[in-house]
Amino acid sequence: MRKIKASTLMETMVATVLIVVVFMIASLVMNTLMAAQVKSNLSPIKEHLQQLEYACMNKQLTVPYYEEWKGWEIALTQEGAMILIEATHLDNQKQVETLVIQNE
């Protein structure tokens, strides 16, 4: 049986450090991607705007209507036979707009 040359302590430490660095970089990249995904998620505000649209169409809100909701400034304004629903994020000025035709 042949003997296999053992690694020195220094080689083992270098390999361990390289593995740790690779996993740390991968973790930081995944964290950045997840943070960007959560930041750009507009589902909660769109759902809230749909609730406001439903309330407006069923005469539960009076137009013009203004509110702040979870860092968003929301405005419902009348433009002829249509209602404009606007939401602007207070931090990054991102906007979501919906135009609704009002049935009389």
N, CA and C atoms as an extended XYZ file, in Angstrom:
312
Properties=species:S:1:pos:R:3:atomname:S:1:resname:S:1:resid:I:1 pbc="F F F"
N         0.840       -1.174        0.000 N   MET     1
C         0.000        0.000        0.000 CA  MET     1
C         0.891        1.245        0.000 C   MET     1
N         0.532        2.212       -0.904 N   ARG     2
C         1.325        3.446       -0.999 CA  ARG     2
C         0.816        4.495       -0.029 C   ARG     2
N         1.726        5.272        0.476 N   LYS     3
C         1.331        6.369        1.358 CA  LYS     3
C         1.001        7.592        0.511 C   LYS     3
N        -0.075        8.295        0.912 N   ILE     4
C        -0.469        9.531        0.235 CA  ILE     4
C         0.132       10.685        1.018 C   ILE     4
N         0.722       11.623        0.298 N   LYS     5
C         1.368       12.767        0.938 CA  LYS     5
C         0.306       13.624        1.636 C   LYS     5
N         0.496       13.882        2.889 N   ALA     6
C        -0.450       14.674        3.671 CA  ALA     6
C        -0.262       16.157        3.370 C   ALA     6
N        -1.353       16.889        3.475 N   SER     7
C        -1.296       18.337        3.256 CA  SER     7
C        -0.681       19.006        4.466 C   SER     7
N        -0.010       20.082        4.216 N   THR     8
C         0.545       20.848        5.327 CA  THR     8
C        -0.564       21.673        5.960 C   THR     8
N        -0.301       22.128        7.144 N   LEU     9
C        -1.279       22.944        7.864 CA  LEU     9
C        -1.600       24.221        7.090 C   LEU     9
N        -0.609       24.808        6.482 N   MET    10
C        -0.805       26.051        5.721 CA  MET    10
C        -1.719       25.820        4.517 C   MET    10
N        -1.523       24.729        3.798 N   GLU    11
C        -2.384       24.430        2.647 CA  GLU    11
C        -3.834       24.235        3.084 C   GLU    11
N        -4.032       23.565        4.188 N   THR    12
C        -5.381       23.339        4.714 CA  THR    12
C        -6.042       24.661        5.097 C   THR    12
N        -5.298       25.539        5.745 N   MET    13
C        -5.855       26.838        6.143 CA  MET    13
C        -6.205       27.687        4.923 C   MET    13
N        -5.350       27.692        3.908 N   VAL    14
C        -5.621       28.459        2.690 CA  VAL    14
C        -6.876       27.936        2.009 C   VAL    14
N        -7.006       26.621        1.911 N   ALA    15
C        -8.196       26.037        1.287 CA  ALA    15
C        -9.456       26.392        2.073 C   ALA    15
N        -9.373       26.346        3.396 N   THR    16
C       -10.522       26.694        4.236 CA  THR    16
C       -10.910       28.156        4.051 C   THR    16
N        -9.947       29.040        4.027 N   VAL    17
C       -10.224       30.466        3.832 CA  VAL    17
C       -10.859       30.708        2.469 C   VAL    17
N       -10.362       30.050        1.431 N   LEU    18
C       -10.957       30.206        0.099 CA  LEU    18
C       -12.412       29.746        0.080 C   LEU    18
N       -12.692       28.634        0.720 N   ILE    19
C       -14.074       28.138        0.774 CA  ILE    19
C       -14.965       29.125        1.520 C   ILE    19
N       -14.495       29.644        2.639 N   VAL    20
C       -15.281       30.615        3.415 CA  VAL    20
C       -15.531       31.879        2.599 C   VAL    20
N       -14.530       32.369        1.895 N   VAL    21
C       -14.687       33.578        1.077 CA  VAL    21
C       -15.708       33.350       -0.035 C   VAL    21
N       -15.649       32.201       -0.690 N   VAL    22
C       -16.608       31.906       -1.764 CA  VAL    22
C       -18.032       31.870       -1.214 C   VAL    22
N       -18.239       31.205       -0.082 N   PHE    23
C       -19.577       31.153        0.502 CA  PHE    23
C       -20.042       32.526        0.981 C   PHE    23
N       -19.122       33.346        1.496 N   MET    24
C       -19.489       34.685        1.947 CA  MET    24
C       -19.930       35.549        0.763 C   MET    24
N       -19.208       35.486       -0.343 N   ILE    25
C       -19.582       36.258       -1.535 CA  ILE    25
C       -20.929       35.785       -2.069 C   ILE    25
N       -21.141       34.472       -2.105 N   ALA    26
C       -22.427       33.936       -2.569 CA  ALA    26
C       -23.560       34.397       -1.665 C   ALA    26
N       -23.332       34.414       -0.371 N   SER    27
C       -24.350       34.866        0.579 CA  SER    27
C       -24.681       36.344        0.384 C   SER    27
N       -23.676       37.173        0.172 N   LEU    28
C       -23.908       38.605       -0.047 CA  LEU    28
C       -24.678       38.856       -1.341 C   LEU    28
N       -24.354       38.106       -2.389 N   VAL    29
C       -25.072       38.259       -3.655 CA  VAL    29
C       -26.537       37.872       -3.486 C   VAL    29
N       -26.788       36.750       -2.816 N   MET    30
C       -28.175       36.323       -2.600 CA  MET    30
C       -28.930       37.320       -1.730 C   MET    30
N       -28.276       37.872       -0.722 N   ASN    31
C       -28.909       38.861        0.147 CA  ASN    31
C       -29.278       40.111       -0.642 C   ASN    31
N       -28.405       40.561       -1.511 N   THR    32
C       -28.678       41.736       -2.337 CA  THR    32
C       -29.843       41.485       -3.284 C   THR    32
N       -29.864       40.314       -3.897 N   LEU    33
C       -30.967       39.980       -4.803 CA  LEU    33
C       -32.302       39.933       -4.069 C   LEU    33
N       -32.319       39.338       -2.889 N   MET    34
C       -33.566       39.249       -2.120 CA  MET    34
C       -34.022       40.636       -1.668 C   MET    34
N       -33.097       41.477       -1.246 N   ALA    35
C       -33.454       42.827       -0.810 CA  ALA    35
C       -34.032       43.629       -1.972 C   ALA    35
N       -33.454       43.487       -3.155 N   ALA    36
C       -33.973       44.194       -4.330 CA  ALA    36
C       -35.358       43.684       -4.696 C   ALA    36
N       -35.576       42.390       -4.572 N   GLN    37
C       -36.884       41.809       -4.886 CA  GLN    37
C       -37.950       42.325       -3.923 C   GLN    37
N       -37.620       42.383       -2.646 N   VAL    38
C       -38.580       42.858       -1.651 CA  VAL    38
C       -38.873       44.341       -1.854 C   VAL    38
N       -37.850       45.134       -2.188 N   LYS    39
C       -38.037       46.567       -2.403 CA  LYS    39
C       -38.922       46.871       -3.602 C   LYS    39
N       -38.786       46.088       -4.653 N   SER    40
C       -39.542       46.369       -5.869 CA  SER    40
C       -40.891       45.667       -5.897 C   SER    40
N       -41.270       45.015       -4.814 N   ASN    41
C       -42.545       44.314       -4.761 CA  ASN    41
C       -43.679       45.328       -4.571 C   ASN    41
N       -44.525       45.470       -5.577 N   LEU    42
C       -45.630       46.427       -5.526 CA  LEU    42
C       -46.966       45.763       -5.206 C   LEU    42
N       -46.965       44.484       -4.894 N   SER    43
C       -48.220       43.767       -4.649 CA  SER    43
C       -49.045       44.350       -3.498 C   SER    43
N       -48.459       44.673       -2.341 N   PRO    44
C       -49.284       45.209       -1.251 CA  PRO    44
C       -49.980       46.525       -1.612 C   PRO    44
N       -49.282       47.449       -2.269 N   ILE    45
C       -49.909       48.728       -2.610 CA  ILE    45
C       -50.964       48.536       -3.694 C   ILE    45
N       -50.717       47.658       -4.654 N   LYS    46
C       -51.718       47.408       -5.695 CA  LYS    46
C       -52.977       46.793       -5.097 C   LYS    46
N       -52.802       45.901       -4.134 N   GLU    47
C       -53.957       45.300       -3.465 CA  GLU    47
C       -54.748       46.359       -2.704 C   GLU    47
N       -54.041       47.258       -2.020 N   HIS    48
C       -54.725       48.324       -1.277 CA  HIS    48
C       -55.456       49.271       -2.235 C   HIS    48
N       -54.850       49.577       -3.375 N   LEU    49
C       -55.511       50.440       -4.361 CA  LEU    49
C       -56.764       49.771       -4.918 C   LEU    49
N       -56.736       48.461       -5.084 N   GLN    50
C       -57.931       47.751       -5.539 CA  GLN    50
C       -59.035       47.810       -4.491 C   GLN    50
N       -58.659       47.744       -3.218 N   GLN    51
C       -59.649       47.876       -2.148 CA  GLN    51
C       -60.265       49.273       -2.157 C   GLN    51
N       -59.437       50.295       -2.364 N   LEU    52
C       -59.955       51.663       -2.438 CA  LEU    52
C       -60.845       51.843       -3.661 C   LEU    52
N       -60.457       51.242       -4.780 N   GLU    53
C       -61.277       51.313       -5.995 CA  GLU    53
C       -62.643       50.680       -5.750 C   GLU    53
N       -62.665       49.533       -5.099 N   TYR    54
C       -63.923       48.855       -4.789 CA  TYR    54
C       -64.790       49.722       -3.879 C   TYR    54
N       -64.177       50.308       -2.850 N   ALA    55
C       -64.920       51.167       -1.927 CA  ALA    55
C       -65.461       52.393       -2.645 C   ALA    55
N       -64.689       52.951       -3.561 N   CYS    56
C       -65.122       54.129       -4.312 CA  CYS    56
C       -66.280       53.783       -5.248 C   CYS    56
N       -66.181       52.650       -5.928 N   MET    57
C       -67.231       52.249       -6.861 CA  MET    57
C       -68.540       51.922       -6.145 C   MET    57
N       -68.457       51.533       -4.883 N   ASN    58
C       -69.646       51.202       -4.100 CA  ASN    58
C       -70.053       52.333       -3.165 C   ASN    58
N       -69.609       53.551       -3.489 N   LYS    59
C       -69.999       54.777       -2.775 CA  LYS    59
C       -69.656       54.741       -1.283 C   LYS    59
N       -68.567       54.085       -0.924 N   GLN    60
C       -68.125       54.062        0.465 CA  GLN    60
C       -67.051       55.114        0.733 C   GLN    60
N       -66.532       55.731       -0.340 N   LEU    61
C       -65.551       56.811       -0.237 CA  LEU    61
C       -66.058       58.013       -1.010 C   LEU    61
N       -65.726       59.181       -0.532 N   THR    62
C       -66.049       60.391       -1.285 CA  THR    62
C       -64.781       60.877       -1.980 C   THR    62
N       -64.939       61.300       -3.217 N   VAL    63
C       -63.811       61.788       -4.021 CA  VAL    63
C       -63.836       63.296       -3.969 C   VAL    63
N       -62.772       64.002       -3.749 N   PRO    64
C       -61.372       63.587       -3.630 CA  PRO    64
C       -61.101       62.919       -2.280 C   PRO    64
N       -60.162       61.985       -2.300 N   TYR    65
C       -59.798       61.211       -1.113 CA  TYR    65
C       -58.274       61.140       -1.051 C   TYR    65
N       -57.726       61.387        0.125 N   TYR    66
C       -56.267       61.364        0.313 CA  TYR    66
C       -55.941       60.572        1.575 C   TYR    66
N       -54.861       59.801        1.510 N   GLU    67
C       -54.392       59.096        2.708 CA  GLU    67
C       -52.925       58.717        2.551 C   GLU    67
N       -52.285       58.439        3.682 N   GLU    68
C       -50.940       57.875        3.690 CA  GLU    68
C       -51.062       56.459        4.214 C   GLU    68
N       -50.411       55.526        3.503 N   TRP    69
C       -50.516       54.117        3.869 CA  TRP    69
C       -49.162       53.452        3.707 C   TRP    69
N       -48.560       53.030        4.809 N   LYS    70
C       -47.288       52.299        4.818 CA  LYS    70
C       -46.213       52.944        3.945 C   LYS    70
N       -46.022       54.248        4.083 N   GLY    71
C       -44.990       54.945        3.323 CA  GLY    71
C       -45.422       55.367        1.931 C   GLY    71
N       -46.698       55.213        1.604 N   TRP    72
C       -47.239       55.615        0.305 CA  TRP    72
C       -48.247       56.738        0.515 C   TRP    72
N       -48.195       57.724       -0.359 N   GLU    73
C       -49.175       58.814       -0.359 CA  GLU    73
C       -50.188       58.497       -1.463 C   GLU    73
N       -51.459       58.344       -1.086 N   ILE    74
C       -52.493       57.902       -2.020 CA  ILE    74
C       -53.492       59.030       -2.230 C   ILE    74
N       -53.872       59.243       -3.493 N   ALA    75
C       -54.845       60.281       -3.835 CA  ALA    75
C       -55.838       59.721       -4.851 C   ALA    75
N       -57.122       59.951       -4.582 N   LEU    76
C       -58.182       59.635       -5.539 CA  LEU    76
C       -58.781       60.961       -5.974 C   LEU    76
N       -58.755       61.241       -7.268 N   THR    77
C       -59.291       62.500       -7.787 CA  THR    77
C       -60.231       62.220       -8.948 C   THR    77
N       -61.220       63.087       -9.085 N   GLN    78
C       -62.216       62.969      -10.157 CA  GLN    78
C       -61.725       63.728      -11.381 C   GLN    78
N       -61.775       63.084      -12.545 N   GLU    79
C       -61.441       63.726      -13.817 CA  GLU    79
C       -62.550       63.394      -14.804 C   GLU    79
N       -63.580       64.217      -14.804 N   GLY    80
C       -64.733       63.948      -15.670 CA  GLY    80
C       -65.478       62.728      -15.171 C   GLY    80
N       -65.686       61.751      -16.048 N   ALA    81
C       -66.383       60.520      -15.666 CA  ALA    81
C       -65.408       59.470      -15.147 C   ALA    81
N       -64.143       59.836      -14.988 N   MET    82
C       -63.134       58.877      -14.537 CA  MET    82
C       -62.557       59.292      -13.191 C   MET    82
N       -62.071       58.307      -12.476 N   ILE    83
C       -61.409       58.537      -11.195 CA  ILE    83
C       -59.956       58.093      -11.342 C   ILE    83
N       -59.043       58.999      -11.018 N   LEU    84
C       -57.614       58.706      -11.074 CA  LEU    84
C       -57.149       58.333       -9.669 C   LEU    84
N       -56.579       57.140       -9.554 N   ILE    85
C       -56.038       56.672       -8.280 CA  ILE    85
C       -54.520       56.664       -8.416 C   ILE    85
N       -53.864       57.507       -7.623 N   GLU    86
C       -52.403       57.640       -7.675 CA  GLU    86
C       -51.802       57.285       -6.321 C   GLU    86
N       -50.692       56.577       -6.364 N   ALA    87
C       -49.934       56.282       -5.148 CA  ALA    87
C       -48.470       56.611       -5.419 C   ALA    87
N       -47.871       57.392       -4.525 N   THR    88
C       -46.467       57.779       -4.653 CA  THR    88
C       -45.736       57.368       -3.385 C   THR    88
N       -44.638       56.634       -3.557 N   HIS    89
C       -43.845       56.221       -2.401 CA  HIS    89
C       -43.091       57.440       -1.880 C   HIS    89
N       -43.120       57.633       -0.586 N   LEU    90
C       -42.526       58.835        0.001 CA  LEU    90
C       -40.997       58.817       -0.027 C   LEU    90
N       -40.373       57.650       -0.011 N   ASP    91
C       -38.909       57.576        0.019 CA  ASP    91
C       -38.281       57.664       -1.368 C   ASP    91
N       -38.748       56.817       -2.304 N   ASN    92
C       -38.082       56.751       -3.610 CA  ASN    92
C       -38.915       57.329       -4.753 C   ASN    92
N       -40.048       57.941       -4.466 N   GLN    93
C       -40.913       58.613       -5.442 CA  GLN    93
C       -41.424       57.670       -6.540 C   GLN    93
N       -41.462       56.379       -6.275 N   LYS    94
C       -42.021       55.417       -7.223 CA  LYS    94
C       -43.532       55.635       -7.274 C   LYS    94
N       -44.118       55.576       -8.480 N   GLN    95
C       -45.545       55.864       -8.636 CA  GLN    95
C       -46.296       54.678       -9.215 C   GLN    95
N       -47.548       54.530       -8.743 N   VAL    96
C       -48.485       53.553       -9.285 CA  VAL    96
C       -49.768       54.316       -9.563 C   VAL    96
N       -50.285       54.193      -10.784 N   GLU    97
C       -51.504       54.911      -11.163 CA  GLU    97
C       -52.532       53.940      -11.724 C   GLU    97
N       -53.803       54.233      -11.435 N   THR    98
C       -54.917       53.461      -11.971 CA  THR    98
C       -55.999       54.441      -12.390 C   THR    98
N       -56.602       54.183      -13.528 N   LEU    99
C       -57.690       55.018      -14.027 CA  LEU    99
C       -58.949       54.165      -14.045 C   LEU    99
N       -60.009       54.655      -13.391 N   VAL   100
C       -61.247       53.894      -13.255 CA  VAL   100
C       -62.384       54.688      -13.879 C   VAL   100
N       -63.181       54.022      -14.706 N   ILE   101
C       -64.378       54.658      -15.271 CA  ILE   101
C       -65.510       54.449      -14.285 C   ILE   101
N       -66.103       55.559      -13.870 N   GLN   102
C       -67.138       55.503      -12.850 CA  GLN   102
C       -68.498       55.279      -13.496 C   GLN   102
N       -69.220       54.281      -12.981 N   ASN   103
C       -70.583       54.022      -13.444 CA  ASN   103
C       -71.549       54.789      -12.565 C   ASN   103
N       -72.411       55.556      -13.168 N   GLU   104
C       -73.387       56.344      -12.403 CA  GLU   104
C       -74.674       55.581      -12.263 C   GLU   104
